[in-house]
């Protein structure tokens, strides 16, 4: 949109320059007051339009900068959250691995306890005989 405004401003400035040239070319003897006043009004209208376009351009630039800052803020926040998420995922993986190791250790301990109980029961049976 800014390039469109710039093109409109340039076109209006060319019109203003042409009107100023026409106005300079007319002297008091050559000019017709009615035509001069129409050109003067048109010139003023064009100047106002150019000023309005410049203001629109400035407003668009401010809005673009604001949006750009908002994007950068969001991007920083996203990167921070992503790092936190990655840290949490590493912690979860570590916990999962530790849990699996504990499960395996529990299974071995239970197996050892079962084997000892069987051995003790066998010894008791032999003593009772």
C-alpha positions in Angstrom: 0.0 0.0 0.0 2.9 2.4 0.7 4.2 2.1 -2.8 0.7 2.9 -4.1 0.6 6.0 -1.9 4.1 7.0 -3.1 3.0 6.7 -6.8 -0.1 8.8 -6.0 2.0 11.4 -4.3 4.4 11.6 -7.3 1.5 11.9 -9.7 -0.1 14.7 -7.7 3.3 16.5 -7.4 3.6 16.3 -11.2 0.2 17.8 -11.6 1.1 20.6 -9.1 4.3 21.3 -11.1 2.4 21.5 -14.3 -0.1 23.9 -12.8 2.7 26.0 -11.4 4.3 26.1 -14.8 1.0 27.1 -16.4 0.5 29.7 -13.8 4.0 31.2 -14.2 3.5 31.3 -18.0 0.5 33.5 -17.6 1.1 37.1 -16.8 -1.4 39.7 -15.9 -1.9 40.5 -19.5 -2.2 36.9 -20.7 -4.2 35.4 -17.8 -7.8 35.2 -17.4 -8.9 35.6 -13.8 -11.5 32.9 -14.0 -9.0 30.4 -15.3 -6.4 31.4 -12.8 -8.8 31.0 -9.9 -9.8 27.5 -11.2 -6.2 26.5 -11.5 -5.5 27.9 -8.0 -8.3 26.0 -6.5 -7.2 22.8 -8.3 -3.7 23.5 -7.1 -4.8 23.8 -3.5 -7.0 20.7 -3.8 -4.0 18.8 -5.2 -1.7 20.1 -2.4 -4.3 19.0 0.2 -4.6 15.6 -1.4 -0.8 15.1 -1.5 -0.6 16.1 2.2 -3.4 13.6 3.0 -1.5 10.9 1.1 1.7 11.7 3.0 -0.2 11.5 6.3 -1.7 8.1 5.2 1.8 6.9 4.3 3.1 7.9 7.7 0.2 6.2 9.4 0.7 3.0 7.4 4.4 3.1 8.3 3.6 3.5 12.0 1.1 0.6 11.8 3.7 -1.5 10.0 6.3 -0.8 12.6 3.8 -1.6 15.4 2.9 -4.9 13.7 6.5 -5.7 13.2 7.2 -5.1 16.9 4.2 -7.3 17.8 5.5 -10.0 15.5 9.0 -9.8 17.1 7.5 -10.0 20.6 5.4 -13.0 19.6 8.4 -14.7 18.0 10.5 -14.1 21.1 7.7 -15.6 23.3 7.4 -18.5 20.9 11.1 -19.2 21.1 11.0 -19.0 24.9 8.1 -21.4 25.1 9.7 -23.7 22.6 12.8 -23.9 24.8 10.7 -24.6 27.9 8.8 -27.3 26.1 12.0 -28.9 24.9 13.3 -28.9 28.5 10.1 -30.5 29.8 10.2 -33.1 27.1 13.8 -34.0 28.0 12.7 -34.3 31.7 9.8 -36.5 30.7 12.0 -38.7 28.7 14.4 -39.0 31.5 11.6 -39.8 33.9 10.2 -42.4 31.5 13.6 -44.1 31.3 14.0 -44.0 35.1 10.5 -45.5 35.5 11.3 -48.3 33.1 14.6 -49.0 34.9 12.8 -49.1 38.3 10.1 -51.4 36.9 12.8 -53.8 35.6 14.6 -53.6 39.0 11.3 -54.4 40.8 10.7 -57.3 38.6 14.2 -58.7 39.3 13.6 -58.2 43.1 10.2 -59.8 43.0 11.7 -62.7 41.1 14.6 -63.0 43.6 12.0 -62.9 46.5 9.9 -65.6 44.9 13.0 -67.7 44.3 14.1 -67.3 47.9 10.6 -68.1 49.2 10.6 -71.3 47.1 14.1 -72.2 48.4 13.0 -71.6 52.0 9.8 -73.6 51.5 11.9 -76.5 50.1 14.3 -76.3 53.0 11.3 -76.4 55.5 9.9 -79.4 53.7 13.2 -81.2 53.8 13.5 -80.5 57.6 10.0 -81.7 58.2 10.7 -85.1 56.6 
